[in-house]
Amino acid sequence: MRFKGRTALVSGAGGPMGATIASRLAAEGADLVLTDISANRLKGTVERMAKEFPATAVVAQRASVLVPAEVDELLAAATARFQAIDILVNVVGGIRSAELAVPILTMSEERWNETFEINLKGIFHLVRRIGQGMLARRYGRIVNISSVTYAGDAFQPEYGAAKAAVASLTRSLALELAPDITVNCIAPGLIATSVLDRIDKDMVQHYLERTPLRRLGKPEDIAAAVAFLTSDDAAFITGAILPVTGGIWPAL
C-alpha cells in the first residue's frame, strides 16, 4: 500500500495503458482522478475500478487535456473531492490518424502539428496547473510517457520527434521543479494494446526480432514501472528515462 493517502491523476485513463496504470495505483492504495477524451472508454475504466477496488475513491471527468477550459473543469471536479493531487501520470499521446506510418516527404503539415499537440500539450496544461500545488506542499510525483521511437524512427518521424520532445521536457521539468517534485519518463516499446490492429504484421515481426526478450510488452509492464517511479522507492530518481522495451536500448 505504497500510495495510501495519496491521490493520483491519470490522463488517457480510458485506454488500455491508462486503465491498467490506474488499476495498479489503486491496488496499492491510491485514490484516483481519471480523465479521457472518450466518455464511453472512461466509463469502462470507472466500472472496472468499482469492481476491482470498491473502497477506492474515484473522480472521473471526460475532458481533452489539450483544451485549457476542459482541464480547468477536470481540476475543479478533482479539488471538490480531494485536498490535493500528489501524483500525475501523463498518458495521453499517440497518432490520431488510422495510418500510423507516413513518410515525411509526403506528410501533411496538419499531421505534423497534430502529433506534436497530442503528445505535448496535455503535459503542458496539467503540469502548469498541478505543479504549483505540488510545490506549495513540497511533494509531487510526475511521470510522462514517451516511446522507444524517441531515438528516431524511419516509419514515424513526426511521432519519434514528438516523443523525443517529451523526453527532453521531462528532463527540463525535473530540473525546474527539484528538489520537491520528481519528474521521470517511461519509454515503452511496442505494447500489446488495440494499436496492434493498426500496425502491419511485418512491422510487428521486425520489432520482435529486435527485442532480446522476444515478446511484446503488456500494459501491466508499463503500470509496474509507473508504480515504481511514483512511489517513495524512487525518491532519489528524477529526470530519468526508463526504457520498458524488452531490451531494446533507445538512444539518440
Phi, psi and omega in degrees: 000058184292341185247020177301126181086001179255153176240131182242134173257127179240116174274157184064031187286352178276343180276168183302318181290313180297319180295320180290322175298314179301317180298317181295317180294320177296322180298334180256017168105357184284144163276160193231140164244118187242138177216152178200154179287339180258118179295323181293315179295320180296320178301320179298320178292320179298318178295322177296318179295319180297325180284315185278325186223071185298338180275352182281130175281130184228130168248125180237131182219122174293130180197152165264119181285000175274350185249116185305317182296323180286328174295319178298319178294320177300312183288331174296318177295322180293314183287341175290338182253320186242150180289327186202159170253117184266332186229133177235123178241111183268097183265332186305132179172189177116203179232128184289323187291148175292337178270109187280326186247116178225125177299145183295334181291340178243006184284140177280153176296326179300315179297316178304308183296317180301317184294319177293321181296312185292333183268344186238324190293325178297320177300314180303308184295316185287316180295319182299324182272315185281328183300327181298316179293322177298317179296319180297324180271353179060040175201135174185149176228124179235133175231128176253151179254114175261224180192155174301336181288354179297341178282355181114138183210120181294336182272334184224067186296323181287323179291316177301317180294320179294320180288332172295323177294323176298317179296317179295316179299322177303313180298317179298315179296321179300320180288319183289323187264356176294153007262001189270341182237131172263141180229118182228171187223139174251134177249091181289152165277204178285119185254138183284086174230192181296346179298336180298336178292343185252002185250136176299138183298326178295325179293319178297316180297319177301318180294316179300322180293333178277347189267116180304324181277356171055038172207163172281157174285163176242154176306327179297329178295319179289319180298321179296320178293320177298315180300320178295309186291336179267357180267168177287350172296337180251028185297339181254022178239122174209150181074013184271151172244108185263111177283126174242081197228003184074015176115347174291132182257112180276125179206136176286000000 
